[in-house]
Amino acid sequence: MTGKDSVPAGALAPRPPARDEVPGSPAYDAAIAAAVAAVRERIDAACRRAGRPPDSVELLAVTKFNPAGAVLAAYAAGIRSFGENRVQEAEGKFSSIAGSIPGATVHLLGHLQGNKAKKAAILFDCVQSVDSDTIAVELSRRARDAGKTLDLLFELHTGEESKSGFADAEALYRAIEQAAVLPGIRIRGLMTMAPYTDDAVAIRASFRSCADAFNEARSRFDLPSFNTLSMGMTNDLELAIEEGSTMVRVGTAIFGSRAYP
């Protein structure tokens, strides 16, 4: 393969080891700042290869299973968007530091159960994992009750390892059409999880499927704020950017490998 279909060097990056530095220490803050700079260099290089401006891709730091000190260190390094998988963890973490991170936004990345929609609508600025019309309706109701506008991304299932997301593009389009008239929410775009594999061809196909659905949705619906395509993580962000991602979700490359409970 050549040109855009070739896999650039570093497209599938290895997982970094766990960090030895203690969160809250000067050494930890310096390590996080260096890691953020390295990820931004990767984003810039991928954008250059794709003929895109570097500022067309937002870096979201995935702070799940990391302490509040990790958020503060990433914020000091210039990160303004943070991602969490669980409502309860995010609530405890961000409530303790809310006054220390002005201008930051917090995104829910993990699957959301309906019984947690009320708390999610209050806590998060964006829910990236909308995977049913039912949860969109519930988030609309809860955001309206909270007197806020909640950003939503609709998740499309494109990878074999992913168990969440709309099963196909047509189901996704129907849900977007129904949600477009709901109060309290703003539909911002799509999110997908690529299959967890070292097969770059399969990963690229996953991203391309979501990008195609994103472009089709933009053409079908009059949604002025529909401009976010959330694809790509630590090991595959280059491929995602080449396929059109406007937001990459990076945790391990910034914070090191974590112990998953």
C-alpha positions as CSV (number, residue, x, y, z in Angstrom):
1,M,0.0,0.0,0.0
2,T,1.1,3.5,-0.7
3,G,0.0,7.1,0.0
4,K,-2.8,7.5,2.4
5,D,-3.4,3.8,2.7
6,S,0.1,3.1,4.0
7,V,0.6,2.7,7.7
8,P,3.0,5.5,8.9
9,A,5.8,4.7,11.3
10,G,4.6,4.8,14.8
11,A,0.9,4.5,13.8
12,L,0.5,1.6,16.3
13,A,2.5,2.8,19.3
14,P,3.4,0.5,22.2
15,R,1.9,0.9,25.6
16,P,4.1,3.0,27.9
17,P,5.1,1.5,31.3
18,A,3.6,2.6,34.6
19,R,4.9,5.8,36.0
20,D,7.3,5.8,39.0
21,E,6.7,9.4,40.0
22,V,4.3,10.3,42.8
23,P,1.2,12.4,41.7
24,G,1.5,15.9,43.1
25,S,5.3,15.9,43.1
26,P,7.4,18.2,40.9
27,A,8.8,15.2,39.2
28,Y,5.4,13.9,38.3
29,D,4.2,17.2,37.0
30,A,7.3,17.5,34.8
31,A,6.8,14.0,33.5
32,I,3.2,14.7,32.6
33,A,4.1,17.9,30.8
34,A,6.8,16.1,28.8
35,A,4.3,13.3,27.9
36,V,1.6,15.8,26.8
37,A,4.2,17.6,24.6
38,A,5.2,14.2,23.1
39,V,1.6,13.4,22.3
40,R,1.1,16.8,20.7
41,E,4.1,16.2,18.5
42,R,2.6,13.0,17.3
43,I,-0.7,14.8,16.6
44,D,1.2,17.5,14.7
45,A,3.1,15.0,12.6
46,A,0.0,13.0,11.8
47,C,-1.8,16.2,10.8
48,R,1.1,17.2,8.5
49,R,0.9,13.8,6.8
50,A,-2.8,14.1,6.3
51,G,-2.5,17.7,5.0
52,R,-4.5,19.1,8.0
53,P,-3.7,22.0,10.4
54,P,-2.6,20.7,13.8
55,D,-5.3,22.7,15.6
56,S,-7.9,20.7,13.8
57,V,-7.5,17.9,16.3
58,E,-8.3,18.3,20.0
59,L,-6.4,16.3,22.6
60,L,-8.6,14.9,25.4
61,A,-6.8,13.4,28.4
62,V,-8.4,10.2,29.7
63,T,-8.0,10.3,33.4
64,K,-9.9,7.2,34.4
65,F,-8.3,5.2,37.3
66,N,-5.9,8.2,37.8
67,P,-6.1,10.5,40.9
68,A,-7.1,14.2,40.9
69,G,-3.4,15.0,40.9
70,A,-3.1,13.6,37.4
71,V,-5.9,16.0,36.3
72,L,-4.1,19.0,37.8
73,A,-0.8,18.0,36.2
74,A,-2.4,17.6,32.8
75,Y,-4.3,20.9,33.2
76,A,-1.0,22.7,34.1
77,A,0.4,21.2,30.8
78,G,-2.3,22.8,28.8
79,I,-5.0,20.1,28.6
80,R,-8.6,21.4,28.9
81,S,-10.7,18.4,28.0
82,F,-10.8,15.3,30.3
83,G,-12.5,11.9,29.9
84,E,-13.8,9.5,32.4
85,N,-15.5,6.1,32.1
86,R,-17.6,6.0,35.3
87,V,-20.0,8.5,36.8
88,Q,-19.1,7.7,40.4
89,E,-15.3,8.0,39.9
90,A,-15.6,11.3,38.0
91,E,-17.9,12.8,40.7
92,G,-15.5,12.1,43.5
93,K,-12.4,13.2,41.5
94,F,-13.7,16.4,39.8
95,S,-15.8,17.7,42.7
96,S,-12.6,18.1,44.8
97,I,-10.7,20.2,42.2
98,A,-13.5,22.0,40.3
99,G,-12.2,25.4,41.4
100,S,-8.7,24.6,40.3
101,I,-9.4,23.9,36.6
102,P,-11.4,26.8,35.2
103,G,-12.4,26.4,31.6
104,A,-12.0,22.6,31.6
105,T,-14.6,20.3,30.2
106,V,-15.3,16.7,31.5
107,H,-16.5,14.0,29.1
108,L,-18.2,10.7,29.8
109,L,-16.7,8.0,27.6
110,G,-18.1,4.8,29.2
111,H,-21.5,3.3,28.7
112,L,-24.2,5.1,30.6
113,Q,-27.1,3.4,32.4
114,G,-30.4,5.2,32.5
115,N,-30.5,5.3,36.3
116,K,-27.3,7.4,36.3
117,A,-28.4,9.9,33.6
118,K,-29.5,12.5,36.2
119,K,-26.1,12.6,37.8
120,A,-24.3,12.4,34.5
121,A,-26.3,15.4,33.0
122,I,-25.2,17.5,36.0
123,L,-21.6,16.4,36.2
124,F,-20.4,16.2,32.6
125,D,-20.1,18.8,29.9
126,C,-20.4,16.1,27.2
127,V,-21.5,12.5,27.0
128,Q,-19.6,10.7,24.2
129,S,-21.3,7.3,24.6
130,V,-24.9,7.8,23.6
131,D,-25.9,4.5,22.2
132,S,-29.7,4.5,22.2
133,D,-32.6,6.9,21.6
134,T,-33.8,6.1,25.1
135,I,-30.6,7.4,26.8
136,A,-30.7,10.5,24.6
137,V,-34.3,11.3,25.7
138,E,-33.4,10.7,29.3
139,L,-30.3,13.0,29.1
140,S,-32.4,15.7,27.4
141,R,-34.9,15.5,30.3
142,R,-32.2,15.6,33.0
143,A,-30.2,18.4,31.3
144,R,-33.4,20.5,30.9
145,D,-34.2,20.0,34.6
146,A,-30.7,21.1,35.5
147,G,-31.0,24.2,33.4
148,K,-28.1,23.4,31.1
149,T,-27.3,22.4,27.6
150,L,-25.4,19.0,27.5
151,D,-23.3,18.1,24.5
152,L,-23.7,14.6,23.1
153,L,-21.8,12.4,20.8
154,F,-23.5,9.3,19.4
155,E,-21.4,6.2,19.5
156,L,-21.2,3.9,16.4
157,H,-20.2,0.3,16.9
158,T,-17.3,-0.3,14.4
159,G,-15.0,-2.7,16.2
160,E,-15.5,-6.4,17.1
161,E,-14.3,-5.8,20.6
162,S,-16.7,-3.0,21.3
163,K,-20.0,-4.1,22.9
164,S,-21.6,-0.6,22.9
165,G,-22.7,1.8,20.3
166,F,-25.4,1.8,17.5
167,A,-25.1,-1.5,15.6
168,D,-25.3,0.2,12.2
169,A,-25.3,3.6,10.6
170,E,-29.0,3.7,9.8
171,A,-30.0,3.0,13.4
172,L,-27.7,5.9,14.4
173,Y,-29.2,8.2,11.8
174,R,-32.7,7.5,13.1
175,A,-31.6,8.2,16.7
176,I,-30.0,11.5,15.7
177,E,-33.1,12.6,13.8
178,Q,-35.3,11.9,16.9
179,A,-32.8,13.6,19.3
180,A,-32.3,16.7,17.1
181,V,-35.6,18.2,18.3
182,L,-35.1,17.5,22.0
183,P,-34.4,20.4,24.4
184,G,-31.4,20.6,26.7
185,I,-29.0,18.8,24.5
186,R,-26.7,19.7,21.6
187,I,-25.6,17.0,19.2
188,R,-21.9,17.5,18.5
189,G,-20.9,14.5,16.5
190,L,-19.9,10.8,16.6
191,M,-17.5,8.6,18.6
192,T,-16.2,5.1,18.0
193,M,-13.9,2.6,19.6
194,A,-11.6,0.7,17.2
195,P,-11.1,-3.0,17.7
196,Y,-8.3,-3.8,20.2
197,T,-5.8,-5.3,17.8
198,D,-2.4,-4.8,16.3
199,D,-4.0,-5.1,12.8
200,A,-3.7,-1.6,11.4
201,V,-5.9,-2.5,8.4
202,A,-8.8,-3.4,10.7
203,I,-8.3,-0.3,12.9
204,R,-8.3,1.9,9.8
205,A,-11.5,0.3,8.5
206,S,-13.2,1.0,11.8
207,F,-12.2,4.6,11.7
208,R,-13.2,5.0,8.1
209,S,-16.6,3.5,8.7
210,C,-17.3,6.1,11.5
211,A,-15.9,8.9,9.3
212,D,-18.3,7.9,6.5
213,A,-21.2,7.9,8.9
214,F,-20.1,11.3,10.3
215,N,-20.0,12.8,6.8
216,E,-23.4,11.3,5.9
217,A,-25.0,12.6,9.1
218,R,-23.7,16.1,8.4
219,S,-25.3,16.0,5.0
220,R,-28.6,14.6,6.2
221,F,-29.2,16.8,9.2
222,D,-29.1,20.6,9.9
223,L,-27.0,20.5,13.0
224,P,-24.8,23.6,13.2
225,S,-22.7,22.2,16.1
226,F,-22.1,18.8,14.5
227,N,-18.3,19.0,14.1
228,T,-16.7,16.5,16.4
229,L,-15.4,13.1,15.3
230,S,-13.9,11.4,18.4
231,M,-11.6,8.6,17.3
232,G,-8.2,7.4,18.2
233,M,-6.3,6.6,21.4
234,T,-2.7,6.0,22.5
235,N,-1.8,3.3,20.1
236,D,-3.7,4.3,17.0
237,L,-4.2,8.1,17.1
238,E,-2.2,8.6,13.8
239,L,-4.5,6.3,11.9
240,A,-7.6,8.1,13.4
241,I,-6.3,11.5,12.3
242,E,-5.5,10.3,8.8
243,E,-9.2,9.1,8.6
244,G,-10.6,12.5,9.8
245,S,-10.7,12.4,13.6
246,T,-11.1,15.8,15.3
247,M,-10.6,14.6,18.8
248,V,-8.2,11.9,20.1
249,R,-8.7,10.3,23.6
250,V,-5.3,9.6,25.2
251,G,-4.6,8.2,28.6
252,T,-1.8,5.7,28.7
253,A,0.6,7.8,26.6
254,I,0.2,10.7,29.1
255,F,-0.2,9.0,32.5
256,G,1.4,5.6,31.9
257,S,-0.2,2.2,32.2
258,R,-2.7,1.8,35.0
259,A,-3.9,-1.0,37.2
260,Y,-7.5,-1.6,36.1
261,P,-9.9,-2.6,39.0
